[in-house]
Amino acid sequence: MSSPGSAATKWEYLTAPVLIHSTQAILNNFGRDGWELVTVTTGANPEQLVAWFKRPAQG
């Protein structure tokens, strides 16, 4: 919760498929770009994983 007079953080979000054989490399690449992993869910089928990221909005 923000205090009176302070601006609340605005977020941007990204979803990306995660390949099991290169999970660490994928997550590290997004981390270097400032994205924070929020959660991983299954996609259209149980073998497909989708990563959800957030970072403070630019501007």
LUMMAR-352569 format. One line per 2 residues: number of its first residue (from 1); their letters; for each residue x, y, z of N, C-alpha, C. Coordinates in nm, 3 decimals, always signed. Atoms other than C-alpha are relative to their C-alpha. Last residue first. Layout:
# residues N
NUM	a	X:Y:Z:X:Y:Z:X:Y:Z; ...
# end
This chain:
# residues 59
59	gq	+0.064:-0.129:+0.030:+0.794:+0.579:-1.795:-0.131:+0.012:+0.056; -0.095:-0.102:+0.044:+0.910:+0.217:-1.803:-0.078:+0.127:-0.034
57	ap	+0.022:-0.055:+0.133:+0.668:-0.001:-1.608:+0.102:+0.111:-0.029; +0.056:-0.136:-0.002:+0.812:-0.174:-1.303:-0.009:+0.054:-0.141
55	rk	-0.105:-0.097:-0.032:+0.870:-0.540:-1.380:-0.065:+0.137:+0.005; +0.039:-0.140:-0.016:+0.649:-0.849:-1.403:+0.126:+0.082:+0.023
53	fw	-0.100:-0.094:-0.053:+0.684:-1.208:-1.525:-0.062:+0.137:+0.021; +0.059:-0.133:-0.012:+0.451:-1.503:-1.588:+0.101:+0.089:+0.072
51	av	-0.053:-0.083:-0.108:+0.612:-1.827:-1.710:-0.066:+0.137:-0.006; +0.001:-0.142:+0.032:+0.410:-2.070:-1.922:+0.049:+0.076:+0.123
49	lq	-0.007:-0.090:-0.114:+0.472:-2.445:-1.917:+0.005:+0.145:-0.049; -0.043:-0.135:+0.038:+0.356:-2.686:-2.189:-0.004:+0.090:+0.124
47	ep	-0.146:+0.002:+0.025:+0.346:-3.053:-2.087:+0.054:+0.138:-0.034; -0.081:+0.011:-0.123:+0.003:-3.016:-1.922:+0.151:+0.000:-0.021
45	na	-0.007:+0.141:-0.042:-0.162:-2.890:-2.243:+0.096:-0.010:+0.119; +0.113:+0.068:+0.063:-0.283:-2.542:-2.340:-0.003:-0.149:+0.032
43	gt	+0.060:-0.066:+0.115:-0.038:-2.392:-2.094:-0.119:-0.077:-0.051; +0.006:+0.084:+0.120:+0.058:-2.502:-1.747:-0.071:+0.078:-0.109
41	tv	+0.124:+0.076:+0.013:+0.149:-2.235:-1.495:+0.010:-0.093:-0.120; -0.003:+0.086:+0.119:+0.471:-2.075:-1.371:-0.128:-0.082:+0.001
39	tv	+0.048:+0.137:-0.014:+0.459:-1.783:-1.128:+0.023:-0.076:-0.131; +0.113:-0.004:-0.094:+0.579:-1.428:-1.061:-0.049:-0.142:+0.027
37	le	+0.091:+0.112:+0.016:+0.926:-1.431:-1.220:-0.108:+0.007:+0.108; +0.006:+0.084:-0.120:+1.082:-1.085:-1.205:-0.103:-0.109:-0.023
35	wg	+0.127:+0.068:-0.027:+1.176:-0.916:-1.534:+0.014:-0.088:+0.124; +0.076:-0.066:-0.105:+1.466:-0.667:-1.532:-0.133:-0.065:+0.034
33	dr	+0.077:-0.111:+0.059:+1.621:-0.763:-1.867:-0.091:+0.068:+0.103; -0.096:-0.102:+0.041:+1.885:-0.974:-1.690:-0.069:+0.122:-0.060
31	gf	-0.048:-0.069:-0.119:+1.601:-1.162:-1.521:+0.098:+0.110:-0.032; +0.103:-0.096:-0.038:+1.446:-1.246:-1.859:+0.042:+0.079:+0.123
29	nn	+0.009:-0.103:+0.105:+1.771:-1.403:-1.975:-0.104:+0.104:+0.035; -0.111:-0.094:-0.017:+1.818:-1.586:-1.643:-0.003:+0.112:-0.104
27	li	+0.030:-0.085:-0.114:+1.470:-1.742:-1.669:+0.111:+0.102:+0.025; +0.114:-0.086:+0.033:+1.535:-1.871:-2.021:-0.027:+0.097:+0.115
25	aq	-0.046:-0.101:+0.096:+1.882:-2.005:-1.936:-0.112:+0.098:-0.033; -0.089:-0.095:-0.068:+1.754:-2.183:-1.625:+0.044:+0.111:-0.095
23	ts	+0.071:-0.086:-0.095:+1.459:-2.344:-1.806:+0.090:+0.105:+0.062; -0.082:-0.121:-0.015:+1.658:-2.479:-2.101:-0.064:+0.100:+0.096
21	hi	-0.143:+0.026:+0.015:+1.550:-2.847:-2.135:+0.087:+0.125:+0.015; -0.055:+0.076:-0.113:+1.203:-2.782:-1.988:+0.153:-0.015:-0.011
19	lv	-0.041:+0.131:+0.049:+1.116:-2.515:-2.244:+0.074:-0.072:+0.111; -0.125:+0.047:-0.062:+0.932:-2.225:-2.084:+0.027:-0.140:-0.050
17	pa	-0.011:+0.145:-0.014:+0.670:-2.035:-2.285:+0.135:-0.037:+0.060; -0.091:+0.062:+0.095:+0.653:-1.662:-2.211:+0.000:-0.151:+0.021
15	tl	+0.008:+0.145:-0.010:+0.409:-1.429:-2.039:+0.090:-0.058:-0.108; -0.041:+0.077:+0.116:+0.491:-1.065:-1.978:-0.024:-0.147:+0.028
13	ye	-0.002:+0.146:-0.014:+0.359:-0.801:-1.742:+0.037:-0.066:-0.131; +0.028:+0.061:+0.130:+0.406:-0.428:-1.694:+0.023:-0.149:+0.016
11	wk	-0.068:+0.120:+0.044:+0.375:-0.272:-1.352:-0.033:-0.031:-0.145; +0.073:+0.056:+0.114:+0.290:+0.072:-1.218:+0.083:-0.114:-0.056
9	ta	-0.081:+0.061:+0.106:+0.425:+0.150:-0.873:-0.093:-0.054:-0.107; -0.002:+0.146:-0.005:+0.191:+0.373:-0.675:+0.085:-0.052:-0.116
7	as	+0.054:+0.067:+0.118:+0.284:+0.741:-0.663:+0.011:-0.152:+0.017; -0.102:+0.073:+0.076:+0.333:+0.893:-0.321:-0.067:-0.073:-0.117
5	gp	-0.092:-0.087:+0.071:+0.108:+1.170:-0.186:+0.108:-0.072:-0.078; +0.063:-0.115:+0.067:-0.062:+0.954:+0.073:+0.106:+0.087:-0.066
3	ss	+0.036:-0.105:-0.094:+0.140:+0.638:+0.148:-0.061:+0.117:-0.076; -0.082:-0.120:+0.007:+0.134:+0.343:-0.087:-0.048:+0.103:+0.101
1	m	+0.084:-0.117:+0.000:+0.000:+0.000:+0.000:+0.089:+0.124:+0.000
# end
